[in-house]
Amino acid sequence: MSTTQDWIRSVREADNSRADFPGEHLLVLGVGIALMVTAGRGDRSFLSRALIGALAGAFIGRAASGSGGVARLASLINQRRLF
């Protein structure tokens, strides 16, 4: 196993073990949307727009994933339907 893969694994484990702070996923979603808007504006090169768009997608995906994102929202909705 390479040291890069070990480092990525250790970062993921550390991230998964910490508690979410209130509003974390909304903040990350806001950054992703702001980057998406930025990618579509201006006279940037195609490569620059593509990189900013990819980064925006990563932020939006991060906001949607995990225990504090869409998964948590879906579980809350399912709990309300049961009662």
FENBELNOR-V169621 format. One record per residue. PHI is phi in whole degrees, -180 to 180 (999 if undefined). PSI is psi as a letter, one per 20 degrees, with the letter a starting at -180 (NA if undefined). D_LAST is the distance of its C-alpha to the last C-alpha in whole Angstrom. Layout:
BEGIN
((PHI PSI D_LAST) (PHI PSI D_LAST))
END
This chain:
BEGIN
((999 p 48) (-81 r 49) (-68 h 49) (-65 g 47) (-65 h 44) (-63 g 44) (-65 g 44) (-62 g 41) (-62 g 39) (-68 h 40) (-66 g 39) (-63 g 35) (-63 g 35) (-64 g 35) (-67 g 33) (-70 h 30) (-85 i 31) (-88 q 31) (-82 q 28) (-72 q 27) (-95 q 28) (-57 p 26) (82 j 26) (-58 g 28) (-71 h 27) (-68 h 27) (-63 g 31) (-65 h 31) (-62 g 30) (-61 g 32) (-64 g 35) (-63 g 35) (-67 g 34) (-62 g 38) (-66 h 39) (-63 g 38) (-65 g 40) (-63 h 43) (-64 h 44) (-86 i 44) (-101 r 46) (79 a 50) (-110 l 53) (-72 q 52) (-71 r 53) (-60 g 51) (-63 g 50) (-63 g 49) (-64 h 47) (-66 g 45) (-67 g 45) (-65 g 43) (-64 g 41) (-65 g 40) (-64 g 40) (-62 g 37) (-62 h 35) (-65 g 35) (-65 g 34) (-66 g 31) (-63 h 30) (-64 h 30) (-65 h 28) (-83 i 25) (-98 r 26) (87 r 25) (-73 i 22) (-101 j 22) (-101 c 22) (-64 h 20) (-60 g 19) (-68 g 17) (-62 g 16) (-63 h 15) (-68 h 13) (-66 g 11) (-65 g 10) (-64 h 9) (-65 h 7) (-68 h 5) (-72 h 5) (-74 h 4) (-106 NA 0))
END
